Amino acid sequence: MKVLTVCQPYAHLLCLDEHDPDKKKVENRKWGTPHRGLILIHAGKSESFLNSYSPLPENMSFGAIIGAGVLEDCVHYVPGKQPPHRYGWLADHKHAEGPTCWIIPAVYAFKEPVFCSGAQGLWTLTGDAVQQVEAQLRKVGH
């Protein structure tokens, strides 16, 4: 299972319900990936970005896998420029900053976080956490 570590509060915003106005549908990176499909969202331990968003969500976890979604695509996007036609909504999405937007439109929040160490880049989950994540995936119907 592939995992992406995201700093809080942005990991939490990815896991919000699709109807929540603060829902984050993209993760901004300087690099893309050929991976498509299931991706786990790991909330990093860093608190360095907490001052960058207000109001802060309640009940954020740190150092844990908090949700799962589908990485649909990675597209180059520069704010103020025309986004790829299929993703025209990026122009109005407050979280689309580029230069590479990882399109993750639906992330399902886990009922219980799976605490584990994260890593840089797109990493593969191993060890005891795999079984814990599989149990959480069954709870959300994956």
For each residue, the residues with C-beta under 8 A, 3 or more apart:
1: 38 40 124 125 130 133
2: 35 37 38 39 40 71 122 123 124 125
3: 39 40 41 42 65 118 119 122 123 124 125
4: 27 39 40 41 42 102 122 123
5: 11 42 43 44 118 119 120 123
6: 10 11 14 27 41 42 43 44
7: 10 11 43 44 46 48 49
8: 11 12 43 44 46 47 49 50 60 61 62
9: 12 13 49 50 53 56 57 60
10: 6 7 13 14 24 27 49 53 95
11: 5 6 7 8 14 15 41 42 43 44 60 66 67
12: 8 9 15 16 43 57 60 61 66
13: 9 10 16 22 23 24 53 57 95
14: 6 10 11 24 25 27 41 67 69 104 107
15: 11 12 41 66 67 107 108 109
16: 12 13 20 22 23 24 57 109
17: 20 23
18: 23 105 106
19: 23
20: 16 17 23
21:
22: 13 16 57
23: 13 16 17 18 19 20
24: 10 13 14 16 27 95
25: 14 89 93 95 103 104 105
26: 90 93 95 96 101 102 103 104
27: 4 6 10 14 24 101 102 104
28: 95 96 97 98 99 100 101 102
29: 32 74 100 102
30: 99 100
31: 100
32: 29 74 76 100 102
33: 71 74 102 122
34:
35: 2 39 71 122
36: 70 71 72 73
37: 2 70 71
38: 1 2 68 69 70 71 142
39: 2 3 4 35 68 69 70 71 104 122
40: 1 2 3 4 65 67 68 125 133
41: 3 4 6 11 14 15 65 66 67 68 69 104 107
42: 3 4 5 6 11 64 65 66 116 118
43: 5 6 7 8 11 12 60 61 62 63 64 65 66 113
44: 5 6 7 8 11 62 63 118
45: 62 63 118
46: 7 8 49 62
47: 8 50 62
48: 7
49: 7 8 9 10 46 52 53
50: 8 9 47 53 56
51:
52: 49
53: 9 10 13 49 50 56
54:
55:
56: 9 50 53 60
57: 9 12 13 16 22 60
58:
59:
60: 8 9 11 12 43 56 57
61: 8 12 43 64 66 113 115
62: 8 43 44 45 46 47
63: 43 44 45 115 116 117 118
64: 42 43 61 113 114 115 116
65: 3 40 41 42 43 68 110 113 114 116 125 129 133 136
66: 11 12 15 41 42 43 61 109 110 113 114
67: 11 14 15 40 41 107 108 109 110
68: 38 39 40 41 65 107 108 110 133 136 137 140 142
69: 14 38 39 41 104 105 106 107 108
70: 36 37 38 39 104 105 106
71: 2 33 35 36 37 38 39 74 102 103 104
72: 36 103 104 105
73: 36 86 87 102 103
74: 29 32 33 71 100 101 102 103
75: 83 84 87 90 100 101 103
76: 32 84 98 99 100 101
77: 81 83 84 87 90 96 98 99 100 101
78: 81 98 99
79: 91 96 97 98
80:
81: 77 78
82: 91
83: 75 77 87 88 89 90 91 96
84: 75 76 77 87 88 90
85: 88
86: 73
87: 73 75 77 83 84 90 101 103
88: 83 84 85 91
89: 25 83 92 93
90: 26 75 77 83 84 87 93 96 101
91: 79 82 83 88 96
92: 89
93: 25 26 89 90 96
94:
95: 10 13 24 25 26 28
96: 26 28 77 79 83 90 91 93 101
97: 28 79 101
98: 28 76 77 78 79 101
99: 28 30 76 77 78
100: 28 29 30 31 32 74 75 76 77
101: 26 27 28 74 75 76 77 87 90 96 97 98
102: 4 26 27 28 29 32 33 71 73 74
103: 25 26 71 72 73 74 75 87
104: 14 25 26 27 39 41 69 70 71 72 107
105: 18 25 69 70 72
106: 18 69 70
107: 14 15 41 67 68 69 104
108: 15 67 68 69 140 142
109: 15 16 66 67
110: 65 66 67 68 113 114 136 139 140
111: 136 139
112: 136
113: 43 61 64 65 66 110
114: 64 65 66 110 129 132 133 136
115: 61 63 64
116: 42 63 64 65 125 127 129
117: 63
118: 3 5 42 44 45 63 123
119: 3 5 123
120: 5 123
121:
122: 2 3 4 33 35 39
123: 2 3 4 5 118 119 120
124: 1 2 3
125: 1 2 3 40 65 116 129 130 133
126: 129 130
127: 116 130
128: 131 132
129: 65 114 116 125 126 132 133
130: 1 125 126 127 133 134
131: 128 134 135
132: 114 128 129 135 136
133: 1 40 65 68 114 125 129 130 136 137
134: 130 131 137 138
135: 131 132 138 139
136: 65 68 110 111 112 114 132 133 139 140
137: 68 133 134 140 142
138: 134 135 141 142
139: 110 111 135 136
140: 68 108 110 136 137
141: 138
142: 38 68 108 137 138
